[in-house]
C-alpha cells in the first residue's frame, strides 16, 4: 500500500543534510538530493580512528556527512574550470586558490586520519578543510600504501570506478585490524535500468550520449547484494549491515538534472560580484530546498527497488 507523501517524516538530520548539500551544490540540485540521501544513510555508521577516506576527492561530501557546514559564500563551483566540459573533462579537478577554511561555519564531529586520492588538485582543496590528519596522493588501482591491520575504519565510494575492485577490496581487508569496519557504497544492476543515459551505446542514441557526457566510462562495476557479499567473504569481510538507497525517480532526475546547463550557469554565477552572487544563491537555495524536500519525501515513500546500496563490513578475526 502506497503511503501518503504528507505523512512521510523527514528528520531534522535529513533536513540539515539536504540544506548543507544544496548550499554547496546549488547549481546542480539533483546532486544535492543524491548526496543528502547518501549522507543520511552513511552517517548511521561510526568512524573509528585510525580511519581512511579512500577516494576522498576534495573532501566536501565526507566533511558534510561528518557534521561540517559552510557559509553561503562557498560552494563546489568556486573551484572549477568549465573549459573542456563537453570534452568530458573533470571541471572540478582544479584549484583556484580559494581559502576554503575561511568559509567553514561548523567543524565536523571528527577527523579522518587519512584521505587518499589520485588527483592532486582535489587534495589541495581537501587540505584546506583541516579535516584529514594526512593526505596521500595515490591511485587506488594499485596496492594501498598502509601496513597490515593499521586501520579501524575505511570508507570508500569509489570501488566501482576501479579496474579491479575486488583486488582493492582485498587491500581494504588487509589494512583493517580484526574487527575493523569497511563502509562501502556501490551501484547494483538497477542503476543502469534507472539511468537511461548510461545505455546510450546500447540504444545508439546521440541525445543520451550528450546527456551522459562520458560518465558511463567511470562506472566499471555493479554488484548485487548476494554477489558482493560472497566476494567480500572471500577476502575476509562479513556484511553486518546493508541498505538500499536512491529510488528510480531520484536517479531518473539525477541522470539529467541541470548537468547539461551547468557550465553556463557556473560561468554566469562566478562573474557576479561576490555580494550579488551570494544574494542570488541564498534565494535560489531557499526556493529549491522546498522542491528537494518534497522529492526527498517521495524517495522515502516509494516502495520500489533502489539503484545504490551501502554495505558495512567487518574484518573477520583471523586467529
Secondary structure, DSSP 8 states (H G I E B T S, - for coil): ----GGG----HHHHHHHHHHHHHSTT-HHHHHHHHHHHHHHTTS---SSEEEET-TTSHHHHHHTT-EE-TT--GGGS---TTGGGT--TTS------GGGGEEE--SS-EEEEEES-HHHHHHHHTTT-EEEEEE--TTS--SS-TT-EEEEEES-GGGSTTHHHHHHHHHHHEEEEEEEEEEEE-THHHHH-GGGGHHHHT-HHHHHHHTTGGGT------HHHHHHHHHHTTEEEEEEEEEEEHHHHHHHHHTTGGGHHHHHHHHTTS-HHHHHHHHHHHHHHHHHHHHHHHHHHHH--S-EEEEEEEEEE----
